[in-house]
Amino acid sequence: MQTILRSNDFSCPSCVKKIETNLLKLNGVSTVTVHFSTGRIEVSHDAEAAPVNALVAKVRELGYESSPAPF
């Protein structure tokens, strides 16, 4: 499954690596790409092992608000 999350909380490029690294630690997540300039977080994951709400919760735990986006 491919999920796009959006966030307006990015304040510096260092958050990119922090979010990518920590989301990849979740069971069921295979790839993560964070686009700093657009606030877009692209996640390929197993929907059962890593549901969307778990992705949002992990991003929140790291200090950033995000929400699923249709595109």
C-alpha positions in Angstrom: 0.0 0.0 0.0 1.2 3.5 -0.8 0.2 6.3 1.7 0.8 10.0 1.4 0.9 12.0 4.6 1.0 15.8 4.6 2.6 18.0 7.3 3.1 21.7 7.7 5.3 21.4 10.7 8.7 20.9 9.0 11.0 23.7 10.2 14.4 22.4 9.1 15.7 19.8 6.7 17.1 17.6 9.5 13.6 16.4 10.2 13.6 14.5 6.9 16.2 11.9 8.0 14.6 11.7 11.5 11.1 10.9 10.1 12.5 8.5 7.4 14.6 6.6 9.8 11.9 6.2 12.5 9.1 5.3 10.1 11.3 2.6 8.6 11.6 1.0 12.1 7.9 0.2 12.1 7.1 -3.3 11.2 5.5 -3.5 7.7 7.1 -0.2 6.4 9.2 -0.9 3.3 10.1 2.6 2.0 9.7 6.2 3.2 10.5 9.4 1.3 10.1 12.8 2.9 9.9 15.9 0.7 10.9 18.8 3.0 9.8 21.6 0.6 6.3 20.3 0.1 5.6 18.6 3.5 4.9 15.3 1.7 5.7 12.0 3.3 5.4 9.0 1.0 5.2 5.6 2.7 5.0 2.1 1.2 3.7 -0.2 3.8 1.7 -3.3 4.7 -1.7 -1.9 5.7 -2.3 -4.6 8.4 1.2 -4.5 10.0 1.5 -0.7 9.8 -1.9 1.0 9.4 -2.2 4.6 8.5 -3.0 5.7 12.0 0.2 4.1 13.2 2.2 6.1 10.7 0.5 9.3 11.8 1.1 8.4 15.5 4.8 7.8 14.9 5.2 11.1 13.1 3.4 12.8 16.0 5.7 11.0 18.5 8.6 12.6 16.6 7.1 16.1 17.1 5.3 16.7 13.9 1.6 16.7 13.0 0.6 15.0 9.8 -2.6 13.7 8.1 -3.3 11.3 5.2 -3.7 13.1 1.9 -5.6 11.9 -1.2 -2.6 12.9 -3.5 
